[in-house]
Amino acid sequence: MAEKLSLKEKIAYALGDASANIAWRGVSAFLIIFYTDVFGLAPGIVATLMLVARTSDGVSDVLMGIVGDRTKSKYGKFRPWILWTALPLGIILSLLYVCPESWTMSWKIVYAYTTYILFTLIYTANNIPYGALMAVMTSDDKERTNIGSFRMVGAFAGGMLVQGSLLFLVAHFGNVNPTIDIQQTDVEKYQITVSAPDDVQNARIETENGIAEFLLIGNEKDSFTVGKSFSMQAGVPYTFEVKGEESLNEKSFSIINQRQGYSKAISSLSIILVLCLFITFYFTKERVTPPASQKENIGNDLKDLIKNRPWLILLIVGLIFNIYNNMKQGITVIYFTHYVHNQLLAGGYMTVLMIASIIGAAITTPLSKRYGKKNLFIGALIITGAINSLLLFCGPQDKFNIFIIGALSECAAAIMPTLFFAMLGDAADYSEYVNGRRATGLVYSAGSFATKFGGGIAGAIIGWVLNTYGYNGQDSLAIEGAIPGIINLMSIIPAIIALVGACLMFLYPLSQKEMDNITFTLNNRRAQNAEANTLVNN
């Protein structure tokens, strides 16, 4: 009889994905705009970086799955890796958002490649064992779906923390305490002069409401834009013409050192990441082990994997829905900064989406019992894509509609990862059922590969599309010309990708009836083997 897990253990396991999402959503939602608008990399360079860094993921993920399956310690096969990688993951996440100010562009590119590749490798060493752990905490496939719901709630809570707070933390830690002199020239027109006590290579000035437009006086190439990014020298005055808002005063303006703000904000969240992983390690337990007669053979494990049709389809569909999710996350801050003209509103938008995600994860278990995992997965892909496409028709003034469409789309999208990781456990059971062998870590390597490579492809698509439209995060005219591309990346392009995933999911072969039979058969086998081993030992 499969053991039911305590609430404490389920919550502890969920905190592991809260940590993973502090790392992953911190990268997928903010790294592109950091690289382009703060670090100063061209979108084409960022696109290539995202894709090149992920080309090794297939190999590294499979290797980590093999290593996890063969790890032997008093803590089990997978739990030790959660402990060993907790601190390195927090450190490398912090290093991603360090921007060496005096380096040449060539050295900045080298630094970006090095830290990003290291991040993906350490994330692999942490996340594949974490995902595989769910499959060995219980042998009950329905209980795994329930754990998957807890996991996704934890994931979305971590995502809510980083996406909802990061921009505000950037504003807090990056405040340069400027001197501001303001003169009103008309009802909605002002001239302000600002200076800072220290050099700031990437400062951003904007009003509290994020509505006013700025023009840097003395720069013939400049034009009015909502907010303005510029470099400041200590003690040097910079004068702007400001229009579009009434009743402005010195307290209405803020100037943020984005480099300093991002660095300190991410470092603060990395501490929470490490603490959550420690809790996951200490309060979870491994219970399912490979058949006692199974001998370690990498070749056989790989052959079983390639012949595992449910796993192959999950791998492809997982890759597609991760491209979908990561594209939406990666373009959000750029969309709100340059199209909606309110960067801080992006934090509120992503927080609302995280709440919608938690609802989606919470309703996955009852819906899957009613409709089956496969049918629910297909429906979620179609519904989320169709709703998301409606963003194509929203203008920058339609903030309420943008929030409603985003929340409804995200509620359906949250069902997909919840089902995906539970279904990987089903694929591991299927392999044991057919082949008499179990390689849980190797099966769960699909989860990490789909997440990371899907994120890399999404980042590359964003970079290439922006590059096609001539986007330059430090050039206001180039930003305006790229608005159509930003809108398409937020709406119709992800919707098409979701539809492709739905079509492929029809090929998935395991119905709920078949899974019930597999679970029943495996439990009987394990009981018989345990009884036989007891007789031999006696």
C-alpha positions in Angstrom: 0.0 0.0 0.0 1.5 3.4 -1.0 2.2 5.7 1.9 0.3 9.0 2.2 2.5 11.9 2.8 2.1 14.5 5.6 1.2 18.1 5.0 4.6 19.1 6.4 6.5 17.1 3.9 4.4 18.3 1.0 5.0 21.9 2.0 8.7 21.3 2.4 8.9 19.8 -1.0 7.0 22.7 -2.5 9.5 25.2 -1.0 12.2 23.5 -3.2 10.3 24.7 -6.3 9.8 28.1 -4.7 13.6 28.3 -4.7 13.9 27.0 -8.2 11.5 29.7 -9.4 13.3 32.5 -7.5 16.2 31.5 -9.7 14.4 30.6 -12.9 11.8 33.4 -13.1 14.4 35.8 -11.8 16.3 34.9 -15.0 13.5 34.4 -17.5 11.6 37.5 -16.6 14.4 40.0 -16.0 17.7 38.9 -17.5 16.9 40.0 -21.0 16.0 43.6 -20.1 19.0 43.6 -17.7 21.3 42.5 -20.5 19.9 44.9 -23.1 19.0 48.0 -21.1 21.5 47.9 -18.2 24.4 45.6 -19.3 24.3 47.2 -22.8 24.3 44.0 -24.9 22.6 44.1 -28.3 19.4 41.9 -28.6 21.2 39.7 -31.3 24.0 39.0 -28.9 21.6 38.1 -26.1 19.6 35.8 -28.5 22.8 33.9 -29.4 23.9 33.7 -25.8 20.6 32.2 -24.7 20.7 29.6 -27.5 24.4 28.7 -27.3 24.3 28.3 -23.5 21.5 25.8 -23.9 23.0 23.6 -26.6 24.7 21.5 -23.9 21.6 21.1 -21.8 20.5 17.8 -23.4 23.9 16.2 -22.5 24.2 17.8 -19.1 20.6 16.9 -18.1 21.0 13.3 -19.2 24.3 13.0 -17.3 22.8 14.5 -14.2 19.9 12.0 -14.4 22.4 9.2 -14.7 24.5 10.5 -11.8 21.4 11.0 -9.6 20.2 7.4 -10.2 23.7 6.1 -9.2 24.2 8.3 -6.1 24.4 6.4 -2.9 24.3 8.1 0.5 22.6 7.8 3.8 20.3 10.6 2.6 19.2 8.7 -0.5 19.9 9.3 -4.2 18.4 12.7 -4.9 18.0 14.6 -1.6 21.8 15.1 -1.1 22.0 17.1 -4.4 19.5 19.5 -3.1 21.8 20.2 -0.1 25.0 20.2 -2.1 23.8 22.7 -4.7 21.8 25.1 -2.5 24.6 27.6 -1.8 26.3 27.5 -5.3 22.9 28.2 -6.9 22.3 31.2 -4.7 25.8 32.6 -5.5 25.7 32.1 -9.3 22.3 33.7 -9.5 23.7 36.8 -7.7 26.7 36.9 -10.1 24.4 37.0 -13.1 23.3 40.5 -12.2 26.8 41.9 -11.5 27.8 44.4 -14.3 31.5 45.3 -14.3 31.4 49.0 -15.2 35.0 49.5 -16.5 35.1 46.4 -18.7 35.1 46.5 -22.5 32.2 45.0 -24.4 34.2 41.9 -25.3 34.9 41.2 -21.7 31.3 41.8 -20.7 30.2 39.3 -23.3 32.7 36.7 -21.9 31.4 37.4 -18.4 27.8 37.0 -19.5 28.5 33.7 -21.3 30.5 32.3 -18.3 28.1 33.2 -15.6 25.0 32.2 -17.6 26.4 28.8 -18.6 27.5 28.1 -15.0 24.0 29.0 -13.8 22.4 26.5 -16.2 24.8 23.7 -15.1 24.3 24.4 -11.3 20.5 24.7 -11.9 20.7 21.3 -13.6 22.5 19.7 -10.7 19.8 21.0 -8.4 16.6 20.7 -10.3 16.9 17.2 -11.9 17.3 15.5 -8.5 14.6 17.8 -7.0 12.2 16.7 -9.7 13.1 13.0 -9.4 12.6 13.2 -5.7 8.8 13.5 -6.2 8.7 10.2 -8.0 10.4 8.4 -5.1 8.5 10.0 -2.2 5.4 7.8 -3.0 4.4 5.1 -5.5 0.8 6.3 -5.8 0.4 8.2 -9.1 -2.6 10.1 -7.7 -0.7 11.2 -4.7 2.1 12.4 -7.0 -0.5 14.5 -8.8 -1.4 16.0 -5.4 2.3 16.6 -4.6 2.6 18.2 -8.1 -0.1 20.6 -7.1 1.8 21.5 -3.9 4.9 21.9 -6.0 3.3 24.2 -8.4 1.8 26.3 -5.6 5.4 26.6 -4.2 6.7 27.4 -7.6 4.2 30.2 -8.2 4.8 31.5 -4.7 8.5 31.8 -5.5 7.7 33.3 -8.8 5.4 35.8 -7.2 8.1 36.8 -4.7 10.7 37.5 -7.3 8.4 39.0 -10.0 6.3 41.0 -7.6 9.1 42.4 -5.6 12.2 42.7 -7.7 11.5 45.9 -9.5 10.6 47.6 -6.2 13.7 46.2 -4.6 15.7 47.6 -7.6 14.1 51.0 -7.0 14.9 50.8 -3.2 18.5 49.6 -3.5 19.2 51.7 -6.6 18.0 55.1 -5.3 20.9 57.6 -5.9 19.5 60.3 -3.7 19.7 63.0 -6.4 19.5 66.8 -6.1 16.4 68.0 -8.1 15.5 71.5 -9.1 12.1 71.9 -10.8 10.6 74.9 -12.6 7.0 74.8 -14.0 6.8 76.3 -17.5 3.1 75.4 -18.3 0.2 73.4 -16.8 1.8 70.1 -17.8 5.3 71.2 -18.7 8.3 71.5 -16.5 12.1 71.9 -16.7 14.0 70.0 -14.1 17.7 69.9 -13.4 19.2 66.8 -11.6 22.6 65.8 -10.2 23.9 62.9 -8.2 26.7 62.6 -5.6 28.3 59.7 -7.4 28.9 58.5 -11.0 26.0 56.3 -12.3 26.6 54.6 -15.6 23.0 53.5 -16.1 20.5 55.7 -14.3 16.8 55.8 -15.1 14.6 58.9 -14.3 10.8 58.7 -14.2 7.9 60.1 -12.3 6.1 58.3 -9.5 3.0 57.6 -11.7 5.1 56.7 -14.7 3.2 59.0 -17.1 5.4 62.0 -17.8 7.7 62.2 -20.9 11.3 63.4 -20.7 13.6 65.1 -23.2 17.3 65.5 -22.3 18.1 69.1 -23.2 21.4 69.5 -25.1 21.1 66.1 -26.8 20.0 66.8 -30.4 19.3 63.1 -31.1 17.0 62.7 -28.1 13.2 62.6 -28.2 10.4 62.6 -25.7 9.9 59.2 -24.0 8.2 58.0 -20.9 11.1 57.8 -18.5 14.7 58.1 -19.6 17.9 56.1 -19.2 21.1 58.0 -19.2 24.6 58.1 -17.6 25.5 60.6 -14.8 28.8 62.0 -13.6 29.1 63.0 -10.0 28.1 66.6 -9.4 27.3 67.3 -13.1 23.8 68.9 -13.7 21.4 67.3 -16.3 18.4 69.2 -17.5 15.2 67.7 -18.8 12.1 69.1 -20.3 9.1 67.2 -18.9 5.5 67.1 -20.1 2.3 65.0 -19.6 1.6 65.3 -15.9 0.2 68.0 -13.6 1.2 69.0 -10.0 4.7 67.6 -10.1 7.3 68.5 -7.4 10.7 67.2 -6.3 9.3 64.2 -4.6 7.5 63.1 -7.8 10.7 62.1 -9.5 13.0 59.2 -8.8 16.4 58.3 -10.3 17.5 54.7 -10.0 21.0 53.3 -10.4 19.8 50.1 -12.2 23.1 48.3 -11.9 23.4 48.7 -8.2 19.6 48.1 -7.7 19.5 44.8 -9.7 22.7 43.4 -8.0 21.5 44.0 -4.4 17.9 43.0 -5.1 18.9 39.6 -6.6 21.4 39.0 -3.8 18.7 39.5 -1.2 16.4 37.0 -2.9 19.2 34.5 -3.3 19.4 34.2 0.5 15.8 33.2 0.6 16.4 30.7 -2.2 19.2 28.9 -0.2 17.1 28.7 3.0 14.2 27.2 1.3 16.4 24.5 -0.3 17.7 23.6 3.1 14.1 23.1 4.4 13.3 20.8 1.4 16.3 18.7 2.2 15.6 18.2 5.9 11.9 17.5 5.8 11.5 15.2 2.8 12.1 11.4 2.5 12.8 8.9 -0.3 10.6 5.8 -0.2 10.5 4.2 -3.7 13.7 2.3 -4.7 14.5 0.5 -8.0 13.7 -3.3 -8.2 16.2 -5.2 -6.0 17.2 -7.3 -9.0 18.0 -4.3 -11.2 21.7 -4.0 -12.1 23.2 -0.7 -13.1 23.6 -0.4 -16.8 23.7 3.0 -18.5 23.3 1.5 -21.9 20.1 -0.3 -21.0 18.8 2.8 -19.1 19.3 4.9 -22.3 17.7 2.3 -24.5 14.7 2.1 -22.2 14.4 5.9 -22.3 14.5 6.2 -26.1 11.8 3.5 -26.4 9.6 5.2 -23.7 7.0 6.8 -26.0 5.2 8.7 -23.1 8.5 10.2 -22.1 9.4 11.2 -25.6 6.1 13.0 -26.2 6.3 14.7 -22.8 9.8 15.9 -23.6 8.6 17.6 -26.8 5.4 19.0 -25.4 7.3 20.1 -22.2 9.8 21.9 -24.4 7.0 23.7 -26.3 5.0 24.9 -23.3 8.2 26.1 -21.6 8.9 28.2 -24.8 5.4 29.5 -24.4 5.7 30.4 -20.7 9.2 31.7 -20.9 8.5 33.9 -23.8 5.6 35.6 -22.0 7.7 36.0 -18.9 10.8 37.3 -20.8 8.9 40.0 -22.7 6.7 41.3 -19.8 9.0 43.8 -18.3 10.0 45.2 -21.7 6.3 45.3 -22.7 5.3 47.3 -19.6 8.4 49.5 -19.8 8.3 50.5 -23.4 4.6 49.9 -24.5 2.5 50.5 -21.4 5.1 53.1 -20.2 5.0 51.9 -16.6 7.8 49.6 -15.6 6.8 49.2 -11.9 3.3 48.1 -13.1 5.0 45.0 -14.5 5.6 43.9 -10.9 1.9 44.2 -10.1 1.0 42.4 -13.3 3.3 39.5 -12.6 2.0 39.3 -9.0 -1.6 39.0 -10.3 -0.4 36.3 -12.7 1.2 34.4 -9.9 -2.0 34.5 -7.9 -3.8 33.1 -11.0 -1.1 30.5 -11.3 -1.7 29.3 -7.7 -5.4 29.0 -8.5 -4.6 27.0 -11.6 -2.2 24.6 -9.8 -4.8 24.2 -7.0 -7.6 23.1 -9.3 -5.4 20.7 -11.4 -5.9 17.7 -9.1 -9.7 17.7 -9.1 -9.8 18.5 -12.8 -7.4 15.8 -13.7 -9.5 13.3 -11.8 -12.6 14.3 -13.8 -11.1 14.7 -17.3 -7.8 12.7 -17.1 -4.3 14.2 -17.3 -4.0 14.0 -21.1 -7.3 15.7 -21.9 -6.8 18.4 -19.3 -3.3 19.1 -20.7 -4.7 19.6 -24.2 -7.5 21.8 -23.0 -5.1 24.0 -21.0 -2.9 24.6 -24.0 -5.8 25.6 -26.2 -7.5 27.8 -23.7 -4.4 29.7 -22.5 -3.2 30.3 -26.1 -6.6 31.5 -27.3 -7.0 33.9 -24.4 -3.4 35.2 -24.6 -3.8 36.1 -28.3 -6.4 38.8 -27.2 -3.5 40.9 -25.9 -2.9 41.8 -29.6 -5.9 44.1 -29.5 -5.0 45.9 -26.2 -3.6 49.5 -26.3 -1.3 50.9 -23.7 -4.3 52.6 -22.0 -6.1 49.2 -21.7 -4.4 48.3 -18.4 -7.5 46.6 -16.9 -8.0 44.4 -19.9 -4.3 43.5 -20.0 -4.5 42.4 -16.4 -7.7 40.3 -16.9 -6.5 38.6 -20.1 -3.1 37.9 -18.6 -4.7 36.4 -15.4 -7.1 34.2 -17.2 -4.4 32.9 -19.6 -2.0 32.2 -16.8 -4.6 30.3 -14.8 -4.9 27.8 -17.6 -1.1 27.9 -18.3 -0.4 26.9 -14.7 -2.1 23.6 -15.2 0.6 22.5 -17.7 3.7 22.3 -15.5 1.6 20.8 -12.6 0.6 17.9 -14.9 3.9 17.7 -16.6 6.0 16.8 -13.6 3.4 14.3 -12.3 3.2 12.7 -15.7 7.0 12.3 -15.8 6.5 10.1 -12.7 3.9 8.1 -14.8 6.6 7.7 -17.5 9.0 6.3 -14.9 6.3 3.9 -13.8 5.6 2.9 -17.4 9.3 2.1 -18.0 9.4 -0.1 -14.9 6.1 -1.8 -15.9 7.4 -2.6 -19.4 11.1 -3.2 -18.9 11.3 -4.2 -15.2 13.9 -1.4 -14.7 13.5 2.1 -13.2 15.8 5.1 -13.9 13.8 7.9 -12.2 16.6 10.6 -12.4 17.1 9.9 -16.1 13.3 10.2 -16.8 13.2 13.5 -14.9 16.1 14.9 -16.9 13.3 15.7 -19.4 11.9 18.2 -16.9 15.1 20.2 -16.5 15.9 20.0 -20.2 12.5 21.2 -21.3 12.6 24.0 -18.7 16.1 25.3 -19.6 16.2 24.6 -23.3 12.7 25.9 -23.7 13.7 29.1 -21.8 16.8 29.4 -24.0 14.7 29.1 -27.2 12.2 31.6 -25.9 15.0 34.1 -25.0 16.5 33.6 -28.5 13.2 34.2 -30.2 12.7 37.4 -28.2 16.2 38.6 -29.0 15.9 37.8 -32.7 12.5 39.4 -33.1 13.6 42.5 -31.2 16.7 42.6 -33.3 14.7 42.3 -36.5 12.7 45.4 -35.4 15.9 47.3 -34.6 15.4 47.4 -30.8 18.1 49.1 -28.7 17.2 49.5 -25.0 19.4 52.6 -24.6 18.0 54.4 -27.7 14.5 55.8 -27.4 13.9 56.1 -31.1 14.9 52.5 -31.7 12.6 51.4 -28.9 9.6 53.2 -30.5 10.3 51.4 -33.8 10.3 48.0 -32.1 6.9 48.4 -30.5 5.1 46.1 -33.0 7.5 43.3 -32.3 7.1 43.7 -28.6 3.3 43.5 -29.0 3.5 40.3 -31.1 5.9 38.7 -28.7 3.4 39.4 -25.9 0.4 38.0 -27.7 0.1 36.2 -31.0 3.5 34.4 -31.2 3.1 32.6 -27.9 -0.5 31.7 -28.8 0.7 29.9 -32.0 3.3 28.0 -30.0 0.6 26.8 -27.5 -1.6 25.5 -30.3 1.3 23.5 -31.7 1.8 21.9 -28.3 -1.9 21.0 -28.1 -1.8 19.2 -31.4 1.3 17.1 -30.3 -0.3 16.2 -26.9 -3.0 14.2 -28.8 -0.2 11.6 -29.4 0.4 10.9 -25.7 -0.5 7.2 -25.1 -1.3 6.9 -21.4 -4.9 7.3 -20.3 -6.0 7.3 -16.7 -7.4 3.8 -17.0 -4.0 2.5 -18.2 -2.2 4.3 -15.4 -4.5 2.7 -12.8 -3.6 -0.7 -14.2 0.2 0.1 -14.2 0.1 1.4 -10.6 -1.9 -1.7 -9.4 0.5 -4.1 -11.2 3.7 -2.4 -9.9 2.4 -2.3 -6.3 1.7 -6.1 -6.5 5.2 -6.7 -8.0 6.8 -4.7 -5.2 4.8 -6.5 -2.5 5.8 -9.9 -3.9 9.4 -8.9 -4.2 9.5 -7.6 -0.7 7.9 -10.9 0.5 10.4 -12.9 -1.4 13.3 -11.0 -0.1 12.0 -11.4 3.5 11.8 -15.2 3.0 15.4 -15.3 1.6 16.8 -13.2 4.4 15.1 -15.5 7.0 
